[in-house]
C-alpha cells in the first residue's frame, strides 16, 4: 500500500509526519532560518549575532544536531554549567556578601 493510500485511510497521520520531518532538520538549517527571520524583522545586528551564538553554544554543549535532539535536560544542563562558570568568576565568590571573612580578615555586616 502506497503512502498516499495509507494517508487516505487514516493509517498515516499527516501531522505526525510533518513533526517527524521537522525533527530531522539540522540545527544549522533551523538557525539559518531563524537568523534570517530576525534580520527580516530589523533586529539589531548585535542582537542577532548574540542570539544565534547563544543558541549555538547551548546546542554544542548539549550535543544537539537535529531538532529532534533538543531536550529540556540538555538545555538545563547548559544553564547549570553557565551558572557555575559565573559563580567561579565572581570576585571573592560572594563570600564578602555572605558575611564570611574578606581577604583582610574583616567581615561585612549581613
C-alpha positions in Angstrom: 0.0 0.0 0.0 1.4 3.4 -1.0 1.8 6.3 1.4 -0.9 8.3 -0.3 -3.4 5.5 0.1 -2.3 4.9 3.8 -2.9 8.7 4.5 -6.3 8.5 2.8 -7.3 5.5 5.1 -6.0 7.4 8.1 -3.1 4.9 8.7 -0.6 7.8 8.5 -1.3 10.9 10.5 -0.2 13.9 8.4 0.5 16.0 11.5 2.8 13.3 12.9 4.5 13.1 9.5 5.2 16.8 9.5 6.6 16.7 13.0 8.9 13.9 12.1 10.1 15.9 9.1 10.8 18.9 11.2 12.6 16.7 13.7 15.0 15.6 11.1 16.1 19.1 10.2 19.6 20.0 11.2 20.1 22.8 13.8 22.2 24.6 11.2 19.2 24.8 8.9 16.9 25.9 11.7 19.4 28.5 13.0 19.9 29.9 9.5 16.1 30.3 9.0 15.8 31.9 12.5 18.7 34.3 11.8 17.0 35.3 8.5 13.7 35.9 10.4 15.5 38.1 13.0 17.2 40.1 10.2 13.9 40.5 8.3 12.4 41.8 11.5 15.1 44.5 11.5 16.7 43.3 14.8 19.9 44.9 15.7 22.9 43.0 14.2 24.5 42.6 17.6 21.2 41.1 19.0 21.1 38.7 16.0 24.7 37.6 16.5 24.4 37.2 20.2 21.2 35.3 20.0 22.5 32.9 17.3 25.8 32.4 19.2 24.0 31.7 22.4 21.7 29.1 20.8 24.7 27.5 19.1 26.6 27.3 22.4 23.7 25.5 24.0 23.4 23.1 21.1 27.2 22.4 21.1 27.3 21.9 24.8 24.3 19.5 24.8 25.3 17.7 21.6 22.1 18.7 19.7 22.5 18.1 16.0 18.9 18.0 14.8 15.6 19.4 16.1 14.7 16.0 17.5 17.8 16.0 19.7 16.6 19.0 21.7 15.6 18.2 25.2 14.9 20.3 28.3 17.5 18.3 30.2 20.2 19.3 27.7 19.3 23.0 28.0 19.0 22.8 31.8 22.5 21.2 32.0 23.9 24.0 30.0 22.2 26.6 32.3 23.7 24.9 35.4 27.1 24.9 33.7 26.8 28.5 32.8 25.7 29.4 36.4 28.7 27.5 37.8 31.1 29.4 35.5 29.6 32.7 36.5 29.9 31.9 40.2 33.5 30.8 39.8 34.3 34.2 38.1 32.7 36.4 40.7 35.3 38.2 42.8 35.7 36.5 46.2 33.0 34.1 45.1 30.4 36.2 47.1 32.0 35.3 50.4 32.0 39.0 51.4 28.3 39.4 50.7 27.5 36.3 52.8 29.4 37.6 55.8 32.4 35.3 55.5 35.8 36.7 56.2 37.2 39.0 53.5 40.8 38.7 52.4 41.8 41.4 55.0 40.3 39.3 57.8 37.3 41.6 58.3 33.7 40.7 57.9 30.9 42.7 56.5 27.5 43.0 58.1 24.8 40.8 56.7 
